[in-house]
Structures are given as structure tokens and as C-alpha cells.
Amino acid sequence: MDNDDRLAAYAQGFLEPEDEPLRAARARSEEADIPAVPPETGALLRFLARVTRARHVVEVGSGGGYSGLWLLGGMDPRGSLTTIDIAPAHQSLAQQAYAEAGLTGRVRSILGPALSVLPKLADQTYDIVFLDAVKAEYPEYLAHAKRLLKAGGLLVADNVLWHGKVVDSEAVDEDTEAIRRFNASVHDDPELQGLLLEIGDGVLCAVHQPTSGSP
Ligand SMILES: C[S@@+](CC[C@H](N)C(=O)[O-])C[C@H]1O[C@@H](n2cnc3c(N)ncnc32)[C@H](O)[C@@H]1O
């Protein structure tokens, strides 16, 4: 083990351990080939939900429910998670995960393409919007997220380093280009105060501070 590995293992020792519903949701996601967030990203989601005392959260990309369980565990106990997925099989797995954790009553699980569902959600209502679905659609999710977030709400996006491709000049595929555009838009937006964390595959967090009059 080199020093970087030892430091990574040391840092991992500070993660909140998975409970049984989380462990089962991760195992089912792996089995179904759904790329769930790694545990360190899950722990970050929980921390962010806890520190903001989040009551209303939108998740774009439920997968097998793994990230949703991390979020719910940090949210205000009266809070609810609105989670969107296009795949019925993934929605079923996610619903199984929420049920096993006794959290079904706190989840609104919506089946459909994110870009059709997001316009139906209420403006300026949410404390956190977490993006983890189609990478090529991240730039479009951004406009919706800004509309949905309360002032002071938090935008969180996973995979913003895209397995290192964002800094590979030869990577010009649609997903990589979209993530680069998304990251640059967040960085350049005066209404978003952001921070890119090298956790997991990269997590971009930004506080939404709308200038007066804008949604
Ligand atoms: C990376 S996985 C989500 C993993 C989940 N956030 C977790 O960590 O447990 C991406 C999910 O987005 C869903 N998805 C793909 N295209 C979508 C779309 N157009 N609208 C909504 N969800 C979509 C997939 O079915 C998949 O479940």
C-alpha cells in the first residue's frame, strides 16, 4: 500500500458505516448494473442534507435507491424526497430500498424522463437538487435546478470529473462535452457559489443565491 492508499483508507475510516438497507440497495444496484454513487459520495450527500436540515429534496436519477437512502438519512425527519427515474425496473428496486428502510411514506417516486418531469415540479421549493441521471442533459437540468431551488438551496451534481475525461483533450464525446459545459456554467454563474470536490467521480456543490427578482 503506498501513502495515497493509506491516506484514502484512513479517510474512509471516518465514513458513516452503511446500515443493512444501504448495503442491500448497493448490492442490488450492482447486480442490476446500475452505477450507484460510491459510499463516500453517499456520506457526503447525507452530510449536506443534515447540515442544511433539508425538508424538500429532488433527486434526478433514483437508480436502485442507494443515494436516496443516504439523502433521506440526513434530511429533516419530516422531509420528503422527490426522486425521478425513467426505468420502471430501477424505480421498483428503489421503492424496495425505501420500503426496507421504512421510508416509503417520505418518498415521492416519479417515473418518466427527467426533462418531462422537472418542469412539473414547483418553483423555489427545494433545499437540495441532486443530479445523477443523463450526463448529456446536465446543462438542461441546471436551468430547472435553479428554478426549483429556494434561495440558499444547494445544487449537487455527481460524476463531474467523468472518470477523468473532463481534462482529457482527446475526449470529445457528448457526455464529456456536456459535463464540461455544465461545470463551466456553474462556475461562471454569479448566482451560484460552487465548489468542486474530488470525492468519488467528482461532486459539484453550489449554493443558489438568486439576485433579487430572478427565480
Ligand atoms: C447513475 S444511475 C443513478 C444512481 C443513483 N443516483 C444512486 O446513486 O443510487 C442513473 C439513473 O438515471 C436513470 N435515467 C436514465 N435516463 C434518464 C432520464 N432521461 N430521465 C430520468 N432518469 C433517467 C437511469 O435509469 C438510472 O437509474
The ligand as an SDF file (V2000), in Angstrom:
LIG
                    3D

 27 29  0  0  0  0  0  0  0  0999 V2000
  -26.2200    6.7480  -12.2100 C   0  0  0  0  0  0  0  0  0  0  0  0
  -27.8110    5.9770  -12.0990 S   0  0  0  0  0  0  0  0  0  0  0  0
  -28.4670    6.6790  -10.5930 C   0  0  0  0  0  0  0  0  0  0  0  0
  -27.8540    6.0810   -9.3870 C   0  0  0  0  0  0  0  0  0  0  0  0
  -28.4380    6.5720   -8.0780 C   0  0  0  0  0  0  0  0  0  0  0  0
  -28.4230    8.0250   -8.0020 N   0  0  0  0  0  0  0  0  0  0  0  0
  -27.6410    6.0130   -6.9340 C   0  0  0  0  0  0  0  0  0  0  0  0
  -26.5230    6.5030   -6.6810 O   0  0  0  0  0  0  0  0  0  0  0  0
  -28.1020    5.0640   -6.2880 O   0  0  0  0  0  0  0  0  0  0  0  0
  -28.6930    6.8930  -13.3150 C   0  0  0  0  0  0  0  0  0  0  0  0
  -30.1780    6.6310  -13.3520 C   0  0  0  0  0  0  0  0  0  0  0  0
  -30.7480    7.5600  -14.2680 O   0  0  0  0  0  0  0  0  0  0  0  0
  -31.8160    6.9420  -14.9100 C   0  0  0  0  0  0  0  0  0  0  0  0
  -32.1190    7.6530  -16.1560 N   0  0  0  0  0  0  0  0  0  0  0  0
  -31.5560    7.4580  -17.3910 C   0  0  0  0  0  0  0  0  0  0  0  0
  -32.0960    8.3030  -18.2750 N   0  0  0  0  0  0  0  0  0  0  0  0
  -32.9970    9.0560  -17.5890 C   0  0  0  0  0  0  0  0  0  0  0  0
  -33.8610   10.1190  -17.9530 C   0  0  0  0  0  0  0  0  0  0  0  0
  -33.8870   10.6030  -19.1980 N   0  0  0  0  0  0  0  0  0  0  0  0
  -34.6490   10.6420  -17.0120 N   0  0  0  0  0  0  0  0  0  0  0  0
  -34.6190   10.1760  -15.7240 C   0  0  0  0  0  0  0  0  0  0  0  0
  -33.8130    9.1740  -15.3270 N   0  0  0  0  0  0  0  0  0  0  0  0
  -33.0090    8.6340  -16.2410 C   0  0  0  0  0  0  0  0  0  0  0  0
  -31.3550    5.5000  -15.1340 C   0  0  0  0  0  0  0  0  0  0  0  0
  -32.4640    4.6420  -15.3140 O   0  0  0  0  0  0  0  0  0  0  0  0
  -30.5630    5.2320  -13.8770 C   0  0  0  0  0  0  0  0  0  0  0  0
  -31.3510    4.5800  -12.9150 O   0  0  0  0  0  0  0  0  0  0  0  0
  1  2  1  0
  2  3  1  0
  2 10  1  0
  3  4  1  0
  4  5  1  0
  5  6  1  0
  5  7  1  0
  7  8  2  0
  7  9  1  0
 10 11  1  0
 11 12  1  0
 11 26  1  0
 12 13  1  0
 13 14  1  0
 13 24  1  0
 14 15  1  0
 14 23  1  0
 15 16  2  0
 16 17  1  0
 17 18  1  0
 17 23  2  0
 18 19  1  0
 18 20  2  0
 20 21  1  0
 21 22  2  0
 22 23  1  0
 24 25  1  0
 24 26  1  0
 26 27  1  0
M  CHG  2   2   1   9  -1
M  END
$$$$
